[in-house]
Amino acid sequence: MLLIGSFDKFQSTEFVNAGCFSPQTSLPSIDLMKICGTISDHLYNNGIFGHVTLDLVSFPNVENPG
């Protein structure tokens, strides 16, 4: 597994990408590596090889906004 890059997208209206922030700051980097590693291991174990693009959606934590 190789994580090439990550960025945050923001929308102006529903389903319309207004821009991107790079590098991403929505999720800690260690969480991204763990998520990508888990998914890549699952794909490999099921015989899936090649380039994969993964989109993650994150939401604010209402209990801890920080």
PDB file of N, H, CA, C and O in Angstrom:
ATOM      1  N   MET A   1       0.842  -1.167   0.000  1.00  0.00           N
ATOM      2  CA  MET A   1       0.000   0.000   0.000  1.00  0.00           C
ATOM      3  C   MET A   1       0.887   1.229   0.000  1.00  0.00           C
ATOM      4  O   MET A   1       1.867   1.323   0.740  1.00  0.00           O
ATOM      5  N   LEU A   2       0.517   2.152  -0.841  1.00  0.00           N
ATOM      6  H   LEU A   2      -0.278   2.075  -1.442  1.00  0.00           H
ATOM      7  CA  LEU A   2       1.238   3.413  -0.927  1.00  0.00           C
ATOM      8  C   LEU A   2       0.232   4.544  -0.969  1.00  0.00           C
ATOM      9  O   LEU A   2      -0.568   4.644  -1.900  1.00  0.00           O
ATOM     10  N   LEU A   3       0.274   5.387   0.036  1.00  0.00           N
ATOM     11  H   LEU A   3       0.924   5.305   0.792  1.00  0.00           H
ATOM     12  CA  LEU A   3      -0.597   6.560   0.071  1.00  0.00           C
ATOM     13  C   LEU A   3       0.128   7.678  -0.669  1.00  0.00           C
ATOM     14  O   LEU A   3       1.145   8.185  -0.197  1.00  0.00           O
ATOM     15  N   ILE A   4      -0.397   8.060  -1.827  1.00  0.00           N
ATOM     16  H   ILE A   4      -1.223   7.648  -2.211  1.00  0.00           H
ATOM     17  CA  ILE A   4       0.264   9.051  -2.672  1.00  0.00           C
ATOM     18  C   ILE A   4      -0.067  10.467  -2.239  1.00  0.00           C
ATOM     19  O   ILE A   4       0.816  11.325  -2.211  1.00  0.00           O
ATOM     20  N   GLY A   5      -1.300  10.723  -1.906  1.00  0.00           N
ATOM     21  H   GLY A   5      -2.017  10.027  -1.929  1.00  0.00           H
ATOM     22  CA  GLY A   5      -1.668  12.067  -1.506  1.00  0.00           C
ATOM     23  C   GLY A   5      -3.045  12.102  -0.883  1.00  0.00           C
ATOM     24  O   GLY A   5      -3.837  11.169  -1.015  1.00  0.00           O
ATOM     25  N   SER A   6      -3.310  13.202  -0.201  1.00  0.00           N
ATOM     26  H   SER A   6      -2.667  13.960  -0.093  1.00  0.00           H
ATOM     27  CA  SER A   6      -4.622  13.372   0.408  1.00  0.00           C
ATOM     28  C   SER A   6      -4.964  14.858   0.420  1.00  0.00           C
ATOM     29  O   SER A   6      -4.083  15.716   0.465  1.00  0.00           O
ATOM     30  N   PHE A   7      -6.256  15.138   0.378  1.00  0.00           N
ATOM     31  H   PHE A   7      -6.972  14.441   0.341  1.00  0.00           H
ATOM     32  CA  PHE A   7      -6.710  16.523   0.410  1.00  0.00           C
ATOM     33  C   PHE A   7      -8.138  16.569   0.917  1.00  0.00           C
ATOM     34  O   PHE A   7      -8.855  15.569   0.879  1.00  0.00           O
ATOM     35  N   ASP A   8      -8.543  17.734   1.392  1.00  0.00           N
ATOM     36  H   ASP A   8      -7.960  18.546   1.423  1.00  0.00           H
ATOM     37  CA  ASP A   8      -9.920  17.973   1.818  1.00  0.00           C
ATOM     38  C   ASP A   8     -10.652  18.692   0.704  1.00  0.00           C
ATOM     39  O   ASP A   8     -10.150  19.674   0.157  1.00  0.00           O
ATOM     40  N   LYS A   9     -11.841  18.207   0.365  1.00  0.00           N
ATOM     41  H   LYS A   9     -12.249  17.410   0.809  1.00  0.00           H
ATOM     42  CA  LYS A   9     -12.694  18.895  -0.609  1.00  0.00           C
ATOM     43  C   LYS A   9     -13.785  19.636   0.145  1.00  0.00           C
ATOM     44  O   LYS A   9     -14.234  19.183   1.198  1.00  0.00           O
ATOM     45  N   PHE A  10     -14.208  20.762  -0.385  1.00  0.00           N
ATOM     46  H   PHE A  10     -13.843  21.129  -1.241  1.00  0.00           H
ATOM     47  CA  PHE A  10     -15.363  21.429   0.189  1.00  0.00           C
ATOM     48  C   PHE A  10     -16.344  21.759  -0.920  1.00  0.00           C
ATOM     49  O   PHE A  10     -15.962  21.978  -2.069  1.00  0.00           O
ATOM     50  N   GLN A  11     -17.625  21.790  -0.548  1.00  0.00           N
ATOM     51  H   GLN A  11     -17.936  21.612   0.386  1.00  0.00           H
ATOM     52  CA  GLN A  11     -18.695  21.951  -1.527  1.00  0.00           C
ATOM     53  C   GLN A  11     -19.310  23.343  -1.441  1.00  0.00           C
ATOM     54  O   GLN A  11     -19.402  23.932  -0.364  1.00  0.00           O
ATOM     55  N   SER A  12     -19.726  23.856  -2.591  1.00  0.00           N
ATOM     56  H   SER A  12     -19.651  23.378  -3.466  1.00  0.00           H
ATOM     57  CA  SER A  12     -20.467  25.114  -2.610  1.00  0.00           C
ATOM     58  C   SER A  12     -21.965  24.819  -2.520  1.00  0.00           C
ATOM     59  O   SER A  12     -22.699  25.507  -1.811  1.00  0.00           O
ATOM     60  N   THR A  13     -22.402  23.809  -3.232  1.00  0.00           N
ATOM     61  H   THR A  13     -21.805  23.250  -3.807  1.00  0.00           H
ATOM     62  CA  THR A  13     -23.769  23.301  -3.145  1.00  0.00           C
ATOM     63  C   THR A  13     -23.678  21.784  -3.161  1.00  0.00           C
ATOM     64  O   THR A  13     -22.596  21.224  -3.338  1.00  0.00           O
ATOM     65  N   GLU A  14     -24.790  21.131  -2.982  1.00  0.00           N
ATOM     66  H   GLU A  14     -25.669  21.586  -2.839  1.00  0.00           H
ATOM     67  CA  GLU A  14     -24.782  19.674  -2.930  1.00  0.00           C
ATOM     68  C   GLU A  14     -24.205  19.082  -4.206  1.00  0.00           C
ATOM     69  O   GLU A  14     -24.650  19.408  -5.307  1.00  0.00           O
ATOM     70  N   PHE A  15     -23.205  18.203  -4.055  1.00  0.00           N
ATOM     71  H   PHE A  15     -22.843  17.937  -3.161  1.00  0.00           H
ATOM     72  CA  PHE A  15     -22.538  17.484  -5.139  1.00  0.00           C
ATOM     73  C   PHE A  15     -21.706  18.386  -6.057  1.00  0.00           C
ATOM     74  O   PHE A  15     -21.333  17.959  -7.149  1.00  0.00           O
ATOM     75  N   VAL A  16     -21.411  19.603  -5.647  1.00  0.00           N
ATOM     76  H   VAL A  16     -21.714  19.949  -4.760  1.00  0.00           H
ATOM     77  CA  VAL A  16     -20.582  20.503  -6.461  1.00  0.00           C
ATOM     78  C   VAL A  16     -19.326  20.831  -5.665  1.00  0.00           C
ATOM     79  O   VAL A  16     -19.388  21.512  -4.641  1.00  0.00           O
ATOM     80  N   ASN A  17     -18.179  20.339  -6.146  1.00  0.00           N
ATOM     81  H   ASN A  17     -18.128  19.786  -6.977  1.00  0.00           H
ATOM     82  CA  ASN A  17     -16.905  20.583  -5.493  1.00  0.00           C
ATOM     83  C   ASN A  17     -16.460  22.023  -5.763  1.00  0.00           C
ATOM     84  O   ASN A  17     -16.267  22.415  -6.913  1.00  0.00           O
ATOM     85  N   ALA A  18     -16.301  22.805  -4.692  1.00  0.00           N
ATOM     86  H   ALA A  18     -16.458  22.487  -3.757  1.00  0.00           H
ATOM     87  CA  ALA A  18     -15.906  24.209  -4.834  1.00  0.00           C
ATOM     88  C   ALA A  18     -14.396  24.385  -4.751  1.00  0.00           C
ATOM     89  O   ALA A  18     -13.874  25.411  -5.187  1.00  0.00           O
ATOM     90  N   GLY A  19     -13.687  23.410  -4.204  1.00  0.00           N
ATOM     91  H   GLY A  19     -14.110  22.577  -3.849  1.00  0.00           H
ATOM     92  CA  GLY A  19     -12.241  23.532  -4.094  1.00  0.00           C
ATOM     93  C   GLY A  19     -11.667  22.471  -3.185  1.00  0.00           C
ATOM     94  O   GLY A  19     -12.377  21.607  -2.672  1.00  0.00           O
ATOM     95  N   CYS A  20     -10.347  22.559  -2.997  1.00  0.00           N
ATOM     96  H   CYS A  20      -9.770  23.261  -3.413  1.00  0.00           H
ATOM     97  CA  CYS A  20      -9.635  21.567  -2.187  1.00  0.00           C
ATOM     98  C   CYS A  20      -8.589  22.247  -1.317  1.00  0.00           C
ATOM     99  O   CYS A  20      -8.033  23.283  -1.682  1.00  0.00           O
ATOM    100  N   PHE A  21      -8.331  21.647  -0.158  1.00  0.00           N
ATOM    101  H   PHE A  21      -8.783  20.805   0.139  1.00  0.00           H
ATOM    102  CA  PHE A  21      -7.252  22.058   0.720  1.00  0.00           C
ATOM    103  C   PHE A  21      -6.236  20.925   0.758  1.00  0.00           C
ATOM    104  O   PHE A  21      -6.604  19.764   0.934  1.00  0.00           O
ATOM    105  N   SER A  22      -4.977  21.257   0.596  1.00  0.00           N
ATOM    106  H   SER A  22      -4.678  22.201   0.453  1.00  0.00           H
ATOM    107  CA  SER A  22      -3.933  20.236   0.662  1.00  0.00           C
ATOM    108  C   SER A  22      -2.815  20.756   1.536  1.00  0.00           C
ATOM    109  O   SER A  22      -2.398  21.903   1.374  1.00  0.00           O
ATOM    110  N   PRO A  23      -2.318  19.959   2.449  1.00  0.00           N
ATOM    111  CA  PRO A  23      -2.716  18.588   2.768  1.00  0.00           C
ATOM    112  C   PRO A  23      -4.010  18.565   3.573  1.00  0.00           C
ATOM    113  O   PRO A  23      -4.441  19.584   4.113  1.00  0.00           O
ATOM    114  N   GLN A  24      -4.612  17.404   3.643  1.00  0.00           N
ATOM    115  H   GLN A  24      -4.263  16.576   3.204  1.00  0.00           H
ATOM    116  CA  GLN A  24      -5.861  17.250   4.381  1.00  0.00           C
ATOM    117  C   GLN A  24      -5.603  17.419   5.870  1.00  0.00           C
ATOM    118  O   GLN A  24      -4.522  17.107   6.368  1.00  0.00           O
ATOM    119  N   THR A  25      -6.610  17.916   6.569  1.00  0.00           N
ATOM    120  H   THR A  25      -7.489  18.170   6.165  1.00  0.00           H
ATOM    121  CA  THR A  25      -6.501  18.083   8.018  1.00  0.00           C
ATOM    122  C   THR A  25      -7.712  17.526   8.753  1.00  0.00           C
ATOM    123  O   THR A  25      -7.780  17.624   9.979  1.00  0.00           O
ATOM    124  N   SER A  26      -8.680  16.938   8.028  1.00  0.00           N
ATOM    125  H   SER A  26      -8.625  16.858   7.033  1.00  0.00           H
ATOM    126  CA  SER A  26      -9.896  16.429   8.655  1.00  0.00           C
ATOM    127  C   SER A  26      -9.638  15.195   9.513  1.00  0.00           C
ATOM    128  O   SER A  26     -10.289  15.005  10.540  1.00  0.00           O
ATOM    129  N   LEU A  27      -8.701  14.366   9.101  1.00  0.00           N
ATOM    130  H   LEU A  27      -8.172  14.520   8.266  1.00  0.00           H
ATOM    131  CA  LEU A  27      -8.384  13.141   9.828  1.00  0.00           C
ATOM    132  C   LEU A  27      -6.892  13.113  10.136  1.00  0.00           C
ATOM    133  O   LEU A  27      -6.085  13.512   9.297  1.00  0.00           O
ATOM    134  N   PRO A  28      -6.513  12.647  11.325  1.00  0.00           N
ATOM    135  CA  PRO A  28      -5.073  12.514  11.623  1.00  0.00           C
ATOM    136  C   PRO A  28      -4.417  11.545  10.641  1.00  0.00           C
ATOM    137  O   PRO A  28      -5.031  10.557  10.238  1.00  0.00           O
ATOM    138  N   SER A  29      -3.183  11.823  10.261  1.00  0.00           N
ATOM    139  H   SER A  29      -2.684  12.626  10.588  1.00  0.00           H
ATOM    140  CA  SER A  29      -2.481  10.998   9.266  1.00  0.00           C
ATOM    141  C   SER A  29      -2.399   9.536   9.669  1.00  0.00           C
ATOM    142  O   SER A  29      -2.514   8.660   8.812  1.00  0.00           O
ATOM    143  N   ILE A  30      -2.204   9.252  10.935  1.00  0.00           N
ATOM    144  H   ILE A  30      -2.110   9.963  11.632  1.00  0.00           H
ATOM    145  CA  ILE A  30      -2.095   7.853  11.360  1.00  0.00           C
ATOM    146  C   ILE A  30      -3.395   7.109  11.082  1.00  0.00           C
ATOM    147  O   ILE A  30      -3.358   5.933  10.720  1.00  0.00           O
ATOM    148  N   ASP A  31      -4.533   7.757  11.240  1.00  0.00           N
ATOM    149  H   ASP A  31      -4.564   8.712  11.534  1.00  0.00           H
ATOM    150  CA  ASP A  31      -5.808   7.118  10.935  1.00  0.00           C
ATOM    151  C   ASP A  31      -5.924   6.822   9.444  1.00  0.00           C
ATOM    152  O   ASP A  31      -6.431   5.768   9.061  1.00  0.00           O
ATOM    153  N   LEU A  32      -5.462   7.736   8.604  1.00  0.00           N
ATOM    154  H   LEU A  32      -5.050   8.592   8.915  1.00  0.00           H
ATOM    155  CA  LEU A  32      -5.504   7.499   7.159  1.00  0.00           C
ATOM    156  C   LEU A  32      -4.661   6.299   6.774  1.00  0.00           C
ATOM    157  O   LEU A  32      -5.097   5.472   5.973  1.00  0.00           O
ATOM    158  N   MET A  33      -3.476   6.189   7.322  1.00  0.00           N
ATOM    159  H   MET A  33      -3.122   6.861   7.973  1.00  0.00           H
ATOM    160  CA  MET A  33      -2.616   5.055   6.993  1.00  0.00           C
ATOM    161  C   MET A  33      -3.244   3.744   7.450  1.00  0.00           C
ATOM    162  O   MET A  33      -3.162   2.740   6.743  1.00  0.00           O
ATOM    163  N   LYS A  34      -3.868   3.741   8.621  1.00  0.00           N
ATOM    164  H   LYS A  34      -3.934   4.557   9.195  1.00  0.00           H
ATOM    165  CA  LYS A  34      -4.507   2.522   9.127  1.00  0.00           C
ATOM    166  C   LYS A  34      -5.699   2.130   8.252  1.00  0.00           C
ATOM    167  O   LYS A  34      -5.862   0.958   7.910  1.00  0.00           O
ATOM    168  N   ILE A  35      -6.526   3.105   7.892  1.00  0.00           N
ATOM    169  H   ILE A  35      -6.393   4.057   8.169  1.00  0.00           H
ATOM    170  CA  ILE A  35      -7.694   2.836   7.049  1.00  0.00           C
ATOM    171  C   ILE A  35      -7.254   2.320   5.687  1.00  0.00           C
ATOM    172  O   ILE A  35      -7.774   1.311   5.208  1.00  0.00           O
ATOM    173  N   CYS A  36      -6.303   3.001   5.060  1.00  0.00           N
ATOM    174  H   CYS A  36      -5.881   3.820   5.449  1.00  0.00           H
ATOM    175  CA  CYS A  36      -5.833   2.589   3.733  1.00  0.00           C
ATOM    176  C   CYS A  36      -5.164   1.224   3.778  1.00  0.00           C
ATOM    177  O   CYS A  36      -5.337   0.414   2.867  1.00  0.00           O
ATOM    178  N   GLY A  37      -4.398   0.967   4.837  1.00  0.00           N
ATOM    179  H   GLY A  37      -4.257   1.626   5.577  1.00  0.00           H
ATOM    180  CA  GLY A  37      -3.746  -0.334   4.983  1.00  0.00           C
ATOM    181  C   GLY A  37      -4.742  -1.464   5.135  1.00  0.00           C
ATOM    182  O   GLY A  37      -4.573  -2.523   4.530  1.00  0.00           O
ATOM    183  N   THR A  38      -5.770  -1.258   5.926  1.00  0.00           N
ATOM    184  H   THR A  38      -5.907  -0.397   6.417  1.00  0.00           H
ATOM    185  CA  THR A  38      -6.805  -2.274   6.130  1.00  0.00           C
ATOM    186  C   THR A  38      -7.536  -2.575   4.824  1.00  0.00           C
ATOM    187  O   THR A  38      -7.764  -3.736   4.487  1.00  0.00           O
ATOM    188  N   ILE A  39      -7.897  -1.537   4.099  1.00  0.00           N
ATOM    189  H   ILE A  39      -7.712  -0.593   4.373  1.00  0.00           H
ATOM    190  CA  ILE A  39      -8.610  -1.724   2.835  1.00  0.00           C
ATOM    191  C   ILE A  39      -7.710  -2.389   1.799  1.00  0.00           C
ATOM    192  O   ILE A  39      -8.152  -3.284   1.078  1.00  0.00           O
ATOM    193  N   SER A  40      -6.448  -1.960   1.718  1.00  0.00           N
ATOM    194  H   SER A  40      -6.089  -1.233   2.304  1.00  0.00           H
ATOM    195  CA  SER A  40      -5.545  -2.564   0.725  1.00  0.00           C
ATOM    196  C   SER A  40      -5.281  -4.036   1.043  1.00  0.00           C
ATOM    197  O   SER A  40      -5.190  -4.852   0.127  1.00  0.00           O
ATOM    198  N   ASP A  41      -5.158  -4.388   2.326  1.00  0.00           N
ATOM    199  H   ASP A  41      -5.233  -3.725   3.070  1.00  0.00           H
ATOM    200  CA  ASP A  41      -4.991  -5.800   2.697  1.00  0.00           C
ATOM    201  C   ASP A  41      -6.211  -6.618   2.278  1.00  0.00           C
ATOM    202  O   ASP A  41      -6.071  -7.727   1.763  1.00  0.00           O
ATOM    203  N   HIS A  42      -7.391  -6.079   2.496  1.00  0.00           N
ATOM    204  H   HIS A  42      -7.506  -5.178   2.915  1.00  0.00           H
ATOM    205  CA  HIS A  42      -8.628  -6.776   2.121  1.00  0.00           C
ATOM    206  C   HIS A  42      -8.702  -6.967   0.601  1.00  0.00           C
ATOM    207  O   HIS A  42      -9.059  -8.044   0.123  1.00  0.00           O
ATOM    208  N   LEU A  43      -8.362  -5.918  -0.148  1.00  0.00           N
ATOM    209  H   LEU A  43      -8.072  -5.044   0.241  1.00  0.00           H
ATOM    210  CA  LEU A  43      -8.380  -6.027  -1.611  1.00  0.00           C
ATOM    211  C   LEU A  43      -7.367  -7.069  -2.091  1.00  0.00           C
ATOM    212  O   LEU A  43      -7.678  -7.897  -2.947  1.00  0.00           O
ATOM    213  N   TYR A  44      -6.165  -7.023  -1.538  1.00  0.00           N
ATOM    214  H   TYR A  44      -5.912  -6.350  -0.843  1.00  0.00           H
ATOM    215  CA  TYR A  44      -5.111  -7.974  -1.926  1.00  0.00           C
ATOM    216  C   TYR A  44      -5.537  -9.411  -1.635  1.00  0.00           C
ATOM    217  O   TYR A  44      -5.345 -10.301  -2.463  1.00  0.00           O
ATOM    218  N   ASN A  45      -6.120  -9.632  -0.447  1.00  0.00           N
ATOM    219  H   ASN A  45      -6.276  -8.908   0.226  1.00  0.00           H
ATOM    220  CA  ASN A  45      -6.551 -10.984  -0.070  1.00  0.00           C
ATOM    221  C   ASN A  45      -7.672 -11.504  -0.956  1.00  0.00           C
ATOM    222  O   ASN A  45      -7.892 -12.713  -1.034  1.00  0.00           O
ATOM    223  N   ASN A  46      -8.381 -10.603  -1.623  1.00  0.00           N
ATOM    224  H   ASN A  46      -8.202  -9.621  -1.560  1.00  0.00           H
ATOM    225  CA  ASN A  46      -9.448 -11.008  -2.529  1.00  0.00           C
ATOM    226  C   ASN A  46      -9.012 -10.965  -3.992  1.00  0.00           C
ATOM    227  O   ASN A  46      -9.852 -11.021  -4.890  1.00  0.00           O
ATOM    228  N   GLY A  47      -7.707 -10.867  -4.237  1.00  0.00           N
ATOM    229  H   GLY A  47      -7.025 -10.821  -3.507  1.00  0.00           H
ATOM    230  CA  GLY A  47      -7.177 -10.940  -5.592  1.00  0.00           C
ATOM    231  C   GLY A  47      -7.359  -9.684  -6.418  1.00  0.00           C
ATOM    232  O   GLY A  47      -7.326  -9.747  -7.647  1.00  0.00           O
ATOM    233  N   ILE A  48      -7.551  -8.545  -5.775  1.00  0.00           N
ATOM    234  H   ILE A  48      -7.577  -8.494  -4.776  1.00  0.00           H
ATOM    235  CA  ILE A  48      -7.729  -7.294  -6.506  1.00  0.00           C
ATOM    236  C   ILE A  48      -6.413  -6.531  -6.490  1.00  0.00           C
ATOM    237  O   ILE A  48      -5.874  -6.218  -5.429  1.00  0.00           O
ATOM    238  N   PHE A  49      -5.902  -6.236  -7.690  1.00  0.00           N
ATOM    239  H   PHE A  49      -6.341  -6.490  -8.552  1.00  0.00           H
ATOM    240  CA  PHE A  49      -4.623  -5.549  -7.825  1.00  0.00           C
ATOM    241  C   PHE A  49      -4.800  -4.319  -8.706  1.00  0.00           C
ATOM    242  O   PHE A  49      -5.712  -4.271  -9.532  1.00  0.00           O
ATOM    243  N   GLY A  50      -3.942  -3.333  -8.536  1.00  0.00           N
ATOM    244  H   GLY A  50      -3.201  -3.372  -7.865  1.00  0.00           H
ATOM    245  CA  GLY A  50      -3.977  -2.152  -9.389  1.00  0.00           C
ATOM    246  C   GLY A  50      -4.106  -0.877  -8.585  1.00  0.00           C
ATOM    247  O   GLY A  50      -3.928  -0.865  -7.367  1.00  0.00           O
ATOM    248  N   HIS A  51      -4.415   0.186  -9.287  1.00  0.00           N
ATOM    249  H   HIS A  51      -4.559   0.176 -10.276  1.00  0.00           H
ATOM    250  CA  HIS A  51      -4.579   1.491  -8.647  1.00  0.00           C
ATOM    251  C   HIS A  51      -5.986   1.614  -8.086  1.00  0.00           C
ATOM    252  O   HIS A  51      -6.960   1.227  -8.732  1.00  0.00           O
ATOM    253  N   VAL A  52      -6.081   2.150  -6.889  1.00  0.00           N
ATOM    254  H   VAL A  52      -5.290   2.464  -6.364  1.00  0.00           H
ATOM    255  CA  VAL A  52      -7.370   2.314  -6.231  1.00  0.00           C
ATOM    256  C   VAL A  52      -7.461   3.748  -5.715  1.00  0.00           C
ATOM    257  O   VAL A  52      -6.509   4.276  -5.140  1.00  0.00           O
ATOM    258  N   THR A  53      -8.600   4.358  -5.925  1.00  0.00           N
ATOM    259  H   THR A  53      -9.374   3.929  -6.392  1.00  0.00           H
ATOM    260  CA  THR A  53      -8.885   5.669  -5.353  1.00  0.00           C
ATOM    261  C   THR A  53      -9.929   5.487  -4.267  1.00  0.00           C
ATOM    262  O   THR A  53     -10.953   4.837  -4.475  1.00  0.00           O
ATOM    263  N   LEU A  54      -9.663   6.059  -3.120  1.00  0.00           N
ATOM    264  H   LEU A  54      -8.831   6.587  -2.951  1.00  0.00           H
ATOM    265  CA  LEU A  54     -10.548   5.901  -1.979  1.00  0.00           C
ATOM    266  C   LEU A  54     -10.994   7.285  -1.517  1.00  0.00           C
ATOM    267  O   LEU A  54     -10.162   8.149  -1.240  1.00  0.00           O
ATOM    268  N   ASP A  55     -12.292   7.493  -1.436  1.00  0.00           N
ATOM    269  H   ASP A  55     -12.969   6.792  -1.661  1.00  0.00           H
ATOM    270  CA  ASP A  55     -12.853   8.737  -0.910  1.00  0.00           C
ATOM    271  C   ASP A  55     -13.418   8.452   0.476  1.00  0.00           C
ATOM    272  O   ASP A  55     -14.234   7.547   0.649  1.00  0.00           O
ATOM    273  N   LEU A  56     -12.984   9.219   1.449  1.00  0.00           N
ATOM    274  H   LEU A  56     -12.321   9.955   1.308  1.00  0.00           H
ATOM    275  CA  LEU A  56     -13.503   9.099   2.813  1.00  0.00           C
ATOM    276  C   LEU A  56     -14.347  10.325   3.115  1.00  0.00           C
ATOM    277  O   LEU A  56     -14.020  11.433   2.690  1.00  0.00           O
ATOM    278  N   VAL A  57     -15.413  10.129   3.838  1.00  0.00           N
ATOM    279  H   VAL A  57     -15.678   9.229   4.183  1.00  0.00           H
ATOM    280  CA  VAL A  57     -16.277  11.232   4.242  1.00  0.00           C
ATOM    281  C   VAL A  57     -16.180  11.351   5.753  1.00  0.00           C
ATOM    282  O   VAL A  57     -16.365  10.367   6.469  1.00  0.00           O
ATOM    283  N   SER A  58     -15.894  12.539   6.236  1.00  0.00           N
ATOM    284  H   SER A  58     -15.743  13.338   5.655  1.00  0.00           H
ATOM    285  CA  SER A  58     -15.820  12.750   7.677  1.00  0.00           C
ATOM    286  C   SER A  58     -16.822  13.826   8.081  1.00  0.00           C
ATOM    287  O   SER A  58     -17.150  14.723   7.304  1.00  0.00           O
ATOM    288  N   PHE A  59     -17.293  13.709   9.308  1.00  0.00           N
ATOM    289  H   PHE A  59     -17.026  12.981   9.939  1.00  0.00           H
ATOM    290  CA  PHE A  59     -18.262  14.651   9.848  1.00  0.00           C
ATOM    291  C   PHE A  59     -17.721  15.202  11.156  1.00  0.00           C
ATOM    292  O   PHE A  59     -16.981  14.508  11.853  1.00  0.00           O
ATOM    293  N   PRO A  60     -18.069  16.427  11.504  1.00  0.00           N
ATOM    294  CA  PRO A  60     -17.604  16.990  12.778  1.00  0.00           C
ATOM    295  C   PRO A  60     -18.158  16.191  13.960  1.00  0.00           C
ATOM    296  O   PRO A  60     -19.269  15.664  13.909  1.00  0.00           O
ATOM    297  N   ASN A  61     -17.374  16.117  15.000  1.00  0.00           N
ATOM    298  H   ASN A  61     -16.472  16.545  15.041  1.00  0.00           H
ATOM    299  CA  ASN A  61     -17.792  15.453  16.231  1.00  0.00           C
ATOM    300  C   ASN A  61     -18.520  16.498  17.080  1.00  0.00           C
ATOM    301  O   ASN A  61     -17.888  17.414  17.606  1.00  0.00           O
ATOM    302  N   VAL A  62     -19.820  16.369  17.215  1.00  0.00           N
ATOM    303  H   VAL A  62     -20.333  15.625  16.787  1.00  0.00           H
ATOM    304  CA  VAL A  62     -20.613  17.370  17.939  1.00  0.00           C
ATOM    305  C   VAL A  62     -20.306  17.375  19.437  1.00  0.00           C
ATOM    306  O   VAL A  62     -20.518  18.379  20.116  1.00  0.00           O
ATOM    307  N   GLU A  63     -19.802  16.241  19.952  1.00  0.00           N
ATOM    308  H   GLU A  63     -19.629  15.424  19.400  1.00  0.00           H
ATOM    309  CA  GLU A  63     -19.444  16.166  21.372  1.00  0.00           C
ATOM    310  C   GLU A  63     -18.102  16.799  21.652  1.00  0.00           C
ATOM    311  O   GLU A  63     -17.865  17.278  22.762  1.00  0.00           O
ATOM    312  N   ASN A  64     -17.204  16.814  20.656  1.00  0.00           N
ATOM    313  H   ASN A  64     -17.395  16.425  19.755  1.00  0.00           H
ATOM    314  CA  ASN A  64     -15.865  17.383  20.827  1.00  0.00           C
ATOM    315  C   ASN A  64     -15.476  18.095  19.540  1.00  0.00           C
ATOM    316  O   ASN A  64     -14.799  17.501  18.701  1.00  0.00           O
ATOM    317  N   PRO A  65     -15.880  19.349  19.356  1.00  0.00           N
ATOM    318  CA  PRO A  65     -15.631  20.062  18.098  1.00  0.00           C
ATOM    319  C   PRO A  65     -14.146  20.229  17.772  1.00  0.00           C
ATOM    320  O   PRO A  65     -13.807  20.467  16.613  1.00  0.00           O
ATOM    321  N   GLY A  66     -13.266  20.113  18.738  1.00  0.00           N
ATOM    322  H   GLY A  66     -13.541  19.919  19.680  1.00  0.00           H
ATOM    323  CA  GLY A  66     -11.834  20.286  18.493  1.00  0.00           C
ATOM    324  C   GLY A  66     -11.276  19.131  17.748  1.00  0.00           C
ATOM    325  O   GLY A  66     -10.081  19.106  17.453  1.00  0.00           O
TER     326      GLY A  66
END
